[in-house]
Amino acid sequence: MTEGTLSTTTPDDAREREGGEPASRAGTALVVDDSAVNRKLLGQLLAGIGLGAVEVGDGSAALELLRGDRGREVDVVLLDVMMPELDGYETLAAIKSDPALRHLPVIMVSGVDELDSVVRCIEMGATDYLPKPFDPAVLRARINASLSAKRVHDLEAEYVARLAALNETIERQRRELTRFLSPQVAALVSSPEGEQLLAGHRRQITVAFADLRGFTAFAQQAEPEELLGVLAEYHAMMGRQIVAHSGTLEHFAGDGMMVFFNDPVAQPDHAERAVRMAVAMRERFGELARDWRKRGFELSLGIAIESGYATLGRIGFEGRYDYGAIGNVVILASRLSGEALGGQVLLGPRAFAAVEEFVLKVKGTEPAA
């Protein structure tokens, strides 16, 4: 082997030369030394303790190897201090300044047994300092200690990577849940504290029902493509307002939908939120209705709102659950919805009492008789 070249020594090579059985590979060391004799000696010592060795003759070659594909195989670096061109100090500094390499344990190997040199190397990030000539027992102990630290780092890095992948999976599943559930319910399902709320609880809520007037006649006459197109526009507009006002969509069926407030996230102004949402829906619906009217579709929107206590939680059966509300407030809001005329937002007595001052400022919003 000539100066500056790269060679590889394995434990099997050493054992075969000795006539013994091949040793199990415990890791790979990168030996960096401008002396071919020293490289060969270190390679043989490493093979004798079960380590493979990759040998290079200078610091530049070492950095090139570490930054390439073969660098992933290296578990520890044995680095000579005194070398021409790029010496051990400069090579060590380059390794420790590279985020992809700084975790590698580096053992400085040198005939310079001066305290200043030892301190300098340790301060720069070297794991250990090994003076020449080499004592095999000391070499084994220091390399084993370095490899143990490297394995701990690798396990930590693997754990962090797995945790990041798990978090990404959870976040992706949460995003998928929000496509099928209200954002508040999706967050509830994916949080530990949500289990208690899912099991069932009592809370005062405000319920809003909304549906289209004239939809039955329209559905009987319209082509399926027209029907689906109108529903898509209607649902998109209503959905934006539900999200904007932080409502919880319990369900929608065709042209009808039920939204409630103050659960699962507490909202002190839940009644006013419901009214503001209803008014915004009515205003946006006017824009849709004008466009539909040009296409011959006569549709209008009726909304009813009431406040009161309800039981909320998981409803359904194993394999198919919804998050819903049950109680008289839901029944009353549903019945009021049937009475609301097109363009009207009809309030139950409790909802009106909670927002009377605000409601009196809004045209077309009135209490139920």
C-alpha positions as CSV (number, residue, x, y, z in Angstrom):
1,M,0.0,0.0,0.0
2,T,1.5,3.4,-1.0
3,E,1.2,6.8,0.8
4,G,-2.2,8.5,0.5
5,T,-4.0,5.5,-0.9
6,L,-7.2,4.0,0.6
7,S,-7.4,0.4,1.8
8,T,-9.7,-1.7,3.9
9,T,-8.9,-4.2,6.6
10,T,-11.5,-6.5,8.1
11,P,-11.5,-8.7,11.2
12,D,-11.8,-11.7,8.8
13,D,-8.6,-10.8,7.1
14,A,-6.7,-10.9,10.4
15,R,-8.3,-14.1,11.6
16,E,-7.7,-15.8,8.3
17,R,-4.0,-14.7,8.5
18,E,-3.9,-16.3,12.0
19,G,-5.7,-19.4,10.8
20,G,-8.7,-18.8,13.1
21,E,-12.4,-18.4,12.6
22,P,-13.7,-15.1,11.1
23,A,-14.7,-12.6,13.8
24,S,-18.1,-10.9,14.0
25,R,-17.9,-7.3,12.8
26,A,-18.4,-4.8,15.6
27,G,-18.0,-1.6,13.6
28,T,-15.8,0.2,11.2
29,A,-13.0,2.7,12.0
30,L,-11.6,5.3,9.6
31,V,-7.8,5.4,10.1
32,V,-6.3,8.7,8.9
33,D,-2.5,8.8,9.0
34,D,0.1,9.9,6.4
35,S,2.3,6.9,7.4
36,A,1.5,3.7,5.6
37,V,3.2,1.8,8.4
38,N,1.1,3.3,11.1
39,R,-2.1,2.7,9.0
40,K,-1.2,-0.9,8.5
41,L,-0.4,-1.4,12.2
42,L,-3.6,0.3,13.3
43,G,-5.6,-1.8,10.8
44,Q,-4.2,-5.0,12.2
45,L,-4.8,-4.0,15.8
46,L,-8.4,-3.0,14.9
47,A,-9.0,-6.3,13.1
48,G,-7.7,-8.1,16.1
49,I,-10.4,-6.6,18.3
50,G,-13.2,-7.2,15.8
51,L,-13.3,-3.9,14.0
52,G,-13.1,-3.3,10.2
53,A,-10.8,-0.5,9.1
54,V,-10.9,1.9,6.2
55,E,-7.5,3.7,5.7
56,V,-6.7,7.0,4.1
57,G,-3.4,9.0,4.0
58,D,-4.5,12.6,4.6
59,G,-7.2,14.8,6.0
60,S,-8.7,15.8,2.7
61,A,-9.2,12.2,1.7
62,A,-10.8,11.5,5.1
63,L,-13.3,14.4,4.6
64,E,-14.1,13.3,1.1
65,L,-14.8,9.7,2.3
66,L,-16.9,10.8,5.3
67,R,-19.1,13.1,3.1
68,G,-19.6,10.4,0.5
69,D,-21.6,7.1,0.5
70,R,-19.0,5.2,2.4
71,G,-19.1,7.7,5.2
72,R,-22.3,6.1,6.5
73,E,-20.3,2.9,7.3
74,V,-17.8,4.7,9.6
75,D,-18.4,4.4,13.4
76,V,-15.3,6.0,14.8
77,V,-12.3,8.0,13.4
78,L,-8.7,7.5,14.4
79,L,-7.0,10.7,13.3
80,D,-3.3,11.5,13.3
81,V,-2.4,15.0,14.5
82,M,0.8,15.7,12.5
83,M,0.1,15.4,8.7
84,P,1.1,17.5,5.7
85,E,-1.4,19.8,3.9
86,L,-4.6,19.3,6.1
87,D,-3.4,18.3,9.5
88,G,-5.3,16.6,12.3
89,Y,-6.4,19.8,14.0
90,E,-7.9,21.2,10.7
91,T,-9.5,17.9,9.9
92,L,-11.0,17.6,13.3
93,A,-12.4,21.2,13.1
94,A,-14.0,20.4,9.7
95,I,-15.6,17.2,11.1
96,K,-17.0,18.9,14.1
97,S,-18.3,21.9,12.1
98,D,-20.3,19.6,9.7
99,P,-23.8,18.9,11.1
100,A,-23.8,15.6,9.3
101,L,-20.5,14.4,10.8
102,R,-20.1,16.1,14.2
103,H,-21.7,13.2,16.0
104,L,-18.8,10.9,15.0
105,P,-16.4,10.0,17.8
106,V,-12.9,11.1,16.9
107,I,-9.8,9.7,18.7
108,M,-6.7,11.7,18.1
109,V,-3.6,9.5,17.5
110,S,-0.2,11.1,17.7
111,G,3.4,10.8,18.8
112,V,3.1,14.4,20.2
113,D,2.4,13.6,23.9
114,E,2.1,17.2,25.0
115,L,-0.6,18.4,27.3
116,D,-1.3,21.5,25.2
117,S,-2.0,19.3,22.2
118,V,-4.3,17.0,24.2
119,V,-6.2,19.9,25.7
120,R,-6.6,21.6,22.3
121,C,-8.0,18.4,20.7
122,I,-10.4,17.8,23.5
123,E,-11.6,21.4,23.4
124,M,-12.2,21.1,19.7
125,G,-14.5,18.1,20.2
126,A,-12.2,15.1,20.1
127,T,-13.5,12.1,22.0
128,D,-10.1,10.9,23.2
129,Y,-6.4,11.2,22.6
130,L,-4.2,8.2,22.1
131,P,-0.4,8.6,22.1
132,K,2.0,6.4,20.1
133,P,3.2,3.7,20.4
134,F,-0.2,2.0,20.7
135,D,-1.1,-0.2,23.6
136,P,-3.7,-2.7,22.3
137,A,-5.6,-2.9,25.6
138,V,-5.9,0.9,25.9
139,L,-6.8,1.1,22.2
140,R,-9.6,-1.5,22.7
141,A,-10.9,0.3,25.8
142,R,-11.0,3.7,24.2
143,I,-12.6,2.6,21.0
144,N,-15.2,0.5,22.9
145,A,-16.1,3.6,24.9
146,S,-16.3,5.7,21.8
147,L,-18.4,3.1,20.0
148,S,-20.8,2.9,23.0
149,A,-21.3,6.7,22.8
150,K,-21.9,6.4,19.0
151,R,-24.5,3.7,19.5
152,V,-26.3,5.8,22.1
153,H,-26.3,8.7,19.6
154,D,-27.6,6.5,16.8
155,L,-30.4,5.1,19.0
156,E,-31.4,8.7,20.0
157,A,-31.3,9.8,16.3
158,E,-33.4,6.8,15.4
159,Y,-35.9,7.5,18.2
160,V,-36.2,11.2,17.1
161,A,-36.7,10.1,13.5
162,R,-39.4,7.6,14.5
163,L,-41.1,10.2,16.7
164,A,-41.1,12.7,13.9
165,A,-42.6,10.1,11.5
166,L,-45.2,9.2,14.1
167,N,-46.1,12.9,14.7
168,E,-46.4,13.4,11.0
169,T,-48.7,10.4,10.7
170,I,-50.8,11.7,13.6
171,E,-50.9,15.2,12.0
172,R,-51.9,13.6,8.6
173,Q,-54.6,11.6,10.3
174,R,-55.8,14.7,12.1
175,R,-56.0,16.6,8.8
176,E,-57.9,13.7,7.3
177,L,-60.3,13.7,10.2
178,T,-61.1,17.4,9.7
179,R,-62.3,16.4,6.2
180,F,-65.0,14.2,7.7
181,L,-65.6,15.8,11.1
182,S,-65.9,19.3,12.5
183,P,-62.4,20.6,13.3
184,Q,-63.3,20.8,17.0
185,V,-64.5,17.2,17.0
186,A,-61.4,16.1,15.1
187,A,-59.2,17.7,17.7
188,L,-61.2,16.1,20.5
189,V,-60.8,12.6,19.0
190,S,-57.0,13.0,18.7
191,S,-56.5,14.4,22.2
192,P,-56.2,12.3,25.5
193,E,-58.5,14.6,27.4
194,G,-61.1,14.3,24.8
195,E,-62.1,10.8,25.9
196,Q,-64.1,12.1,28.9
197,L,-66.0,14.5,26.7
198,L,-66.7,11.8,24.1
199,A,-68.1,9.5,26.9
200,G,-70.9,12.0,27.5
201,H,-71.6,15.2,29.4
202,R,-74.2,18.0,30.0
203,R,-73.7,21.5,28.8
204,Q,-75.6,24.6,27.8
205,I,-75.4,25.0,24.0
206,T,-76.9,27.0,21.2
207,V,-78.3,25.0,18.3
208,A,-78.9,26.3,14.8
209,F,-80.8,24.4,12.1
210,A,-80.8,25.6,8.5
211,D,-82.4,24.2,5.3
212,L,-83.5,25.3,1.9
213,R,-87.0,26.4,1.1
214,G,-88.3,25.0,-2.3
215,F,-85.6,22.3,-2.3
216,T,-88.1,19.4,-2.6
217,A,-89.7,20.8,-5.7
218,F,-86.3,21.7,-7.2
219,A,-84.9,18.2,-6.5
220,Q,-87.9,16.6,-8.3
221,Q,-87.4,18.7,-11.4
222,A,-83.6,19.3,-11.7
223,E,-81.1,17.0,-13.4
224,P,-78.8,15.1,-11.0
225,E,-75.8,17.1,-12.1
226,E,-77.7,20.4,-11.4
227,L,-78.8,19.1,-8.0
228,L,-75.3,18.1,-7.0
229,G,-73.8,21.4,-8.3
230,V,-76.3,23.5,-6.3
231,L,-75.6,21.4,-3.1
232,A,-71.9,21.7,-3.6
233,E,-72.1,25.5,-3.8
234,Y,-74.5,25.7,-0.9
235,H,-72.4,23.4,1.4
236,A,-69.2,25.2,0.5
237,M,-70.7,28.6,1.5
238,M,-72.3,27.3,4.6
239,G,-69.2,25.4,5.7
240,R,-67.0,28.5,5.4
241,Q,-69.3,30.4,7.8
242,I,-69.5,27.5,10.2
243,V,-65.7,27.3,10.4
244,A,-65.4,31.1,10.5
245,H,-67.7,31.3,13.6
246,S,-66.2,28.2,15.3
247,G,-69.4,26.2,15.1
248,T,-69.6,22.4,15.5
249,L,-71.3,20.8,12.6
250,E,-73.3,17.8,14.0
251,H,-74.6,16.6,10.6
252,F,-75.9,17.6,7.3
253,A,-78.4,15.7,5.2
254,G,-79.2,17.0,1.7
255,D,-80.1,20.7,2.1
256,G,-80.5,20.5,5.9
257,M,-77.8,20.9,8.6
258,M,-77.4,21.2,12.3
259,V,-74.7,23.3,14.0
260,F,-74.2,23.9,17.7
261,F,-72.0,26.2,19.8
262,N,-70.2,26.0,23.2
263,D,-69.1,22.4,22.8
264,P,-66.7,20.8,22.7
265,V,-64.8,24.1,23.1
266,A,-66.4,26.5,25.6
267,Q,-67.7,29.8,24.1
268,P,-69.1,32.3,26.5
269,D,-70.8,34.2,23.6
270,H,-72.2,31.0,22.0
271,A,-75.7,32.5,21.4
272,E,-74.3,35.6,19.7
273,R,-71.9,33.5,17.6
274,A,-74.8,31.4,16.3
275,V,-76.8,34.6,15.4
276,R,-73.8,36.2,13.7
277,M,-73.2,32.9,11.7
278,A,-76.9,32.8,10.7
279,V,-76.8,36.5,9.5
280,A,-73.6,35.9,7.6
281,M,-75.1,32.8,6.0
282,R,-78.2,34.7,4.9
283,E,-76.1,37.5,3.3
284,R,-73.9,35.0,1.4
285,F,-76.9,33.0,0.4
286,G,-78.4,36.0,-1.3
287,E,-75.4,36.0,-3.7
288,L,-75.9,32.3,-4.5
289,A,-79.7,32.7,-4.8
290,R,-79.3,35.5,-7.4
291,D,-77.1,33.3,-9.5
292,W,-79.4,30.3,-9.2
293,R,-82.4,32.5,-10.1
294,K,-80.8,33.3,-13.4
295,R,-80.6,29.6,-14.1
296,G,-84.3,29.1,-13.2
297,F,-83.8,27.8,-9.6
298,E,-86.0,29.4,-7.0
299,L,-84.5,28.6,-3.5
300,S,-84.4,30.4,-0.2
301,L,-82.8,29.8,3.2
302,G,-84.6,29.4,6.5
303,I,-82.7,29.3,9.9
304,A,-83.8,28.7,13.5
305,I,-81.7,29.1,16.7
306,E,-82.4,28.1,20.3
307,S,-80.3,27.8,23.5
308,G,-80.6,25.3,26.3
309,Y,-79.0,22.3,28.0
310,A,-78.2,19.1,26.2
311,T,-76.4,15.9,26.6
312,L,-73.4,15.6,24.3
313,G,-71.0,12.9,23.4
314,R,-70.3,9.9,21.2
315,I,-73.4,8.5,19.5
316,G,-73.6,5.4,17.3
317,F,-72.1,1.9,17.4
318,E,-68.7,0.2,17.2
319,G,-67.2,1.1,13.9
320,R,-69.4,4.1,13.2
321,Y,-69.7,7.0,15.7
322,D,-70.9,10.6,15.5
323,Y,-70.5,13.4,18.0
324,G,-73.9,14.7,18.7
325,A,-76.3,16.6,21.0
326,I,-79.5,15.3,22.5
327,G,-82.1,17.2,24.4
328,N,-85.2,19.5,24.3
329,V,-83.1,22.3,22.9
330,V,-82.4,20.3,19.8
331,I,-86.0,19.3,19.3
332,L,-87.2,22.9,19.7
333,A,-84.6,24.3,17.3
334,S,-85.6,21.7,14.7
335,R,-89.3,22.5,15.0
336,L,-88.6,26.3,14.8
337,S,-86.6,25.6,11.6
338,G,-89.8,24.2,10.0
339,E,-91.5,27.5,10.8
340,A,-88.8,29.8,9.6
341,L,-89.7,31.5,6.2
342,G,-87.2,31.9,3.4
343,G,-84.7,34.7,4.3
344,Q,-85.7,34.5,8.0
345,V,-83.6,33.8,11.1
346,L,-86.0,32.6,13.8
347,L,-84.9,32.6,17.4
348,G,-86.3,30.6,20.3
349,P,-87.1,32.5,23.6
350,R,-83.9,31.5,25.4
351,A,-81.6,32.4,22.5
352,F,-83.5,35.7,22.0
353,A,-83.1,36.6,25.7
354,A,-79.4,36.0,25.5
355,V,-78.8,38.2,22.5
356,E,-81.8,40.6,22.5
357,E,-79.7,43.8,22.4
358,F,-77.7,42.5,19.4
359,V,-80.7,41.0,17.6
360,L,-82.7,44.2,17.7
361,K,-80.0,45.8,15.5
362,V,-80.2,43.1,12.9
363,K,-83.1,43.2,10.3
364,G,-84.9,40.0,9.6
365,T,-83.9,38.3,12.9
366,E,-86.8,38.0,15.2
367,P,-88.0,35.9,18.2
368,A,-90.5,33.1,17.7
369,A,-94.0,34.0,18.7
